[in-house]
Amino acid sequence: MPWSAASPSTASPSTARREPPKILIFEPEAEGHTLEWLDAIVRLAVSEGTGAELWLVVAEGLCGPLARLLPGSSRDRIRIVPLPAREARRCIGRPLARAGFWRWWTMRKYLSKTGAQHGLFLSIDLLTLPLALGLGAHGKALSGVLFRPSVHYREIGPYRPTIGDRLRDLQKAVLYPLMLRNRAVERILTLDPFFPVYARTYYRHGDKVSALPEPCPPEAKPTANDNEGDFVPAGRTGFLLFGYLAERKGPLAVLDALRLLPPEVTSRIAILFAGKVDPSLRPRLEQRRQALMQERPDLWLRIDDRRLERSELAALVRRSDVVLAPYQKFVGSSGVLMWAAVNGRPVLAQDFGLVGRLTREHRLGVSVDSCDPAQLASEIAHMVERGPATFIDLPAAARFVATQTPQRFASVVLSV
């Protein structure tokens, strides 16, 4: 049994019952989804009241919000350990291969300090090399969440790999089976529901790979502050691109697509980019925005360059008509699909990889080759002309959301 306090050969059943298992969850990054995930895990652990002793070794910025979730009665079995800034920097720095070794070393260190029997990496992608080399943790079990498997993409949708894509997949094809052969690796969880089947088919130890539901955000009811998210002028269709705005999220491709639209379409749409802009992208984004506004003065376009509070984001998604996910060959899952589905908004997404497959399979919107501005422009025009609501199957989206609850996510994580 996973998470046993001692092996069957060294402990009686009564001893195992008296000593709950000790689990250590490690996460050196404070950005992105990590707080939401840990929030779900802590809430479930608190509600259970008994069970595993949980150690959270996490970036300092996560400690305050997580500590506020803990009632006094839970503090003896759920402990939050801030990762010193110096150790965190080593684990998130470059080169990524070196960061992976630092994560392995740091996990091993805290497993020894806490006495936990099982260490779970909230993101295990960078650990594939050290784990493929057979590195362990002094007999402790290891597991983790694999974000970006792509070796199976040819089997789940359109796939036009570049030389770089082929090299990336070749590296993964070598490292994944070696990682799974490592005796210390007990289980690999993945947000990609299609990868476990591939792993069991092609890898000797592929049965270690299991699907993990990506938790959707809770459905928030409209509040008095929703008017703050009302970015869509009357008579226009609102398109929203949100999150950390890096080039791979597709903002440049969207601006290029808008230049191809006829005036009768640009006069009927409103485009909002909401989220912190990657500093390396900011000059190019602003240059194209200014050029576009000169060419299309009838277009409503705004870039809100700041990190949004969760309540603000919820209001913006509810007020939008279409959620944009025009990623540039992005590998992995995207919480954007969850935000859109839980609020009943269609997505305009890439056709590549998992994002495209989920969009098509659950009829969440339309998927296109988002690296091609002409195709993006064509679909934007279609959505305006036909009405965004015709591009989403609301019952199918609701069924998808029902399987992706935070409680189910946390239950799978804590049962490894």
N, C-alpha and C positions, 0 to 999 in steps of 0.2 A: 504494500500500500504506500502511495506517495505521502510524504509529510509525516511518516511514522517517527515517533520520538526516538526509537531505537529499533534495530533490526530484529526480526523474529527470533534469531538465535541468541540474542543477548537480553531480551526483555520479555516478561510474561505479559499476557493480555491485561492483567490488572495494572501492571506498571505503565503500559501504553495508555490506559485510560486516565491514570493519575497525572501524566505528564503531556499536556497538549503540545502539538508540534510548534516549532519556531520557524517563521518564514521571514526572510529579509527581502524587501523590494528596493531596488537601487535605481535612482534616476538623477543624473547630474545636471540636467537641463530644466530650466523653469519656463521655457517658452512653449507656445503651441497648445497641444491637447493635454499636456501632462497633468495640470491641475484638475481638469475635469475627470480624467481617469482615476487619479488618486482620490479625488472626492468621492467617486462612486465606490471605490474599494473600501475606504474608511467608513462610509455610511453603512455598507453592508456588514463590515466587521463589528461595528458598534451595535447594530440592530440584532445581530446574532447573540450577543451577550456572553457566550462562551465559545470555546473553540481555540483556534490557533493563536499563539502569541505572535504579534506582528511587529516587525521593525521596519520603519521607513527611513532609509538613508537617502536623503534628497537634497537638491539645491536649496540654499538658504532662503531664497525667495518664496519657496513653497511652504515653508514651515509654519509661518503665521496663519495663513488661511486653513491649513490642515489642523493645526492645534485648536482652532476655534470650533471644530467639529466634534472634539472629544469631550464627553462628560467626565466628571471626576471618577466615576465608577469604571471607566475603560482605560484609564491612564496606566494601570499596572500591567495591561496586556497589549496595548497599542502604543508603541513608543516612536517618537519622531526625532531623528538624529540629523542635524544640519551638516551637510558636507562642507568642510572648509573651502573657502574660495580658491585657494591654491590647488587643492585636489580636483575641484570641479573644472578649473581651467585646463588641467591636464587631460581630463576626460572628454572635453568638447573641442579641443584645439586641433590643429592640423600639423602634420598630415594625419588623415583619418585612420590609417593603419596603426600609427603610434597611439592615437586616442583609444583605439580598441584594446591594445595591450594594457594601457593605463586603467581602463574600465575593468578588465579581468583582474588586475593586480589589486585594485581598490575593493572590488567585491570580495576577493579572497581575504583581504585584511579585515573587513567588517564582519564577515562570517565568523572569523576567529574571535573577534572582540565581543560579539553578541552571543555567540554560542548557537546561532541559528543553524538548522540542518539543511535548509534549502534556500538558495538565492535566486531571485527572479529579476532579470533585467527588463525594465519596462520597454527598452529598445535593444534588441540583440544583434541588429544588422552589423554593427562595427565589430562584433565579437566573432564573426565567422572565421577569420584567419586564426586567432589564437586557439579557438576551440577546434578548428580543423587540424591544428598541430598537436592536439591531444592534451592541451593544458587543462588541469582540473583545479579543484579547490580543497585539497587536503581531505578527500573523501566525501565532501559535501555535494549534494545534488544541485544542478544548475538548470534553469529554464529561462525562457524569455519570449518576447513578442517580436516576430519578424515582420517588418513593415513592407519591404520592397522585393519580394520574389518576382522575377520576370522571366525565368527560364521557360515558363509554360505559356507565354503570351501568344505564341503562334496558334495555340489550341483554343484560345478563348475569344479571339476576335481579329480584326484587321491588324496586320503586323508587317511593317516595311522597315526592317532594321537597317541602320547604318553600320559602318564598320565599327564605330564606337559601341553601338548597341550589341553587336556580335561579340566583341571582346568582353564587355561587361557580363553578358550571359555566360560566356565560356568560363570566366572566373567563378561565377556563382555555381555553375555546373560541376566544377571541380571541388569547391569548398563545401557546398551543402552536404553531399554524402559523407565527406570526411568529418564534418561537424557532428552529424547524426551518429556516426560510429563511435564518437567519444563517449566513454562510459559515464562520465560526469553529467552529460546532457540527458536530462530525464524527459523533457517535453519542449517542443517548439510550438508556440501559438502564432497564428497568422490571421490577419484581418481579411485575407484573400480566401474566400470559401472554395475556390477552385484549386488552390495549390495543394491541400492535403491529399486529394485524389491523385494528382500528378506525382507527389512524393511517394505515396504507397505503391504506385505503379512502377516507378523507375528507380527508387532508392531502396537498398537492402533494409535500412532502418527507418523507412518512411512512415511507419506506424507511430513514430514519435511526434509527428506533425498533426496538429489539431486546429480546427477553425475557431476563431474568436470573434464574436459579434462586436462590431464597432458601435459604441453607445451613441445613440442619437440624443440631442439636447432635449430636455423636458419641454413640452408644449406650454409656452407661457401665454397667459390670457392678456388681451389688450389692457393697457393702463392709461392713465391720464397723460403720461409722458410719451405715448405713441405718436403724438403730433410732431414731436421733435424729429421723428424718422420720416416725416412726410416730404420726401424729396421730389415727388413726381408732380409736375404741374398738370392742371386740368387738361384733359384731352390727349395726353401723351401716355405711352406705354413705358413703364420703368424697368430698366435693366440694371442689375446690381452685381458688381464684382467685389468681393470682400475677402479679408484675410491679410496676411503679410504679402505685400505686393512686390514679388520678385518677378524676373523676366519669365521664368518657367510657368507662372500663373497665367500668362497670356495677355497682359494689358496692352503691350505694343501691338500684338496681333489684332486686338479689338479696335484700336485706333486706326490701324491700316484698313481694317474692314469698313469702318465708318466712312472713310474717304471714298469708298466705292459705291455707297448708297445714293440713290437719287434724292433730290430735295423733297419729293412727296413722302418719303420715308423718314428722312432725318428731321422733318418738321413735326413728326408724330412720336418721337422717342425721347426718353430722358436716360442718360447714362451716368451712373455713380460708381466711382472706384472708392471704396471705403476701407481704410487700413493703413498701417505704417508702410511707407514705400522704402524698398531697399535703397540705401544711399548710392550704390553703384548704378542703379537704374534711374534715379531721380532726374539727372540732366536730360537724358534722352526722352523720358516720358514728358517732361515739361516742353521740350522743343517740339515734339509731335503734337502735343495738345494745342500749343499756340498756333502752329501751322494749320491744324484742322479747324480751329475756330475762325481763322481768317477765310478758309475755303468754304466752310459750312456755317455761316452765321446763324442759321435757323436751328442749329443743333443745340440741345441742352446737355451740357457735359460738366461734371464736377469731380474733382479729386480731393477727398478728405483724408489728408496725410497725417493720421494719428491712430494710436491704438484705441479700439472701441471697447467700451464696457459691454458685458454680456446683454444687459437690458437694451442698450442702444442697438446692438446687432439684431436682437430679436425683433425690435420695432422696424428696422430697415427691411428685414426679410419679409415681414408681414405686409409692408407697404409696397414692396416690389411686385412686379408682374412676372419677371423672368430672373432667375439666378444664373449668372454666368460662371462656367467652369471650363474655359477654353484653354486648358493646360497644354503645354508644349511637350508632348510625349512624356508626361509625368508617370512615374512608376509607383504603384501602390494605391491605397485607398484615399478618400478625401471626405473630411467631415462636412464639406459644403453640400454634398449630396444629402446628408442627414438633415442639415438645417432646412434645405429646400423641401424635402419630402415631408417632414413633420409639420411644416407650415403650408403644405399643399401648393407649392410653387414649382413650375416646370424649370428644368435646367437646360441650358445650351452648353453641352459638354464635349470634350474630346472623344473621338471614337476609339482611341488607343487604350489597350490594357484594361485594368480592372474598372476604372471609372467608366469607360465606354460600355463594358459588358454589363455592369450593374444598371446603368441608365437604360440600356435596351431591354434587359431581362425583366426589370420591374416597372418598365414604362414610365420612367421618371421625367422624361423630356425627349430631347433630340440630341443625337451625337453626330459629330462631323469631324472631318480632318481639320482640326483647329489650327494647324500650322499653315493652312491656306486661307489668307484673308478673303478671297473670293467666295469660298464656301461659307465662311462665317457671315459675310455680308448677305449672301443668299438666304441663309436660315433666319437671320435677324428680320429681313424683309418678310419672309413667310410668316413668322410669328406675329408680326404687327398686322399683316393683312388678314390672317385667318383667326387671330385671337389667341393669346397665350394659353388659355384654359383648354384648348383643343389638343395641346401637346403633352398633357399629363393624364394618366389613368389614376384618378384619386383613390378608388378602392385598392388598386394594386400597390400604390404608394403607401397606403395605410397598413396593408398587410406586411410590407417590407419593414416599416417602422416598428410594428408590433414585435418583430423578432430581434430588434436591436436595442433593447432597453439597457440602461446603466446597471440595473440589478442583475440581469443575465450576464453582462460583461464581467462584473465583479465576481459573480459566482464561479464563472469558468476560471478566472485568474486564480482565485483562492482555492480551487479544487485540484490544481496541478500537482 
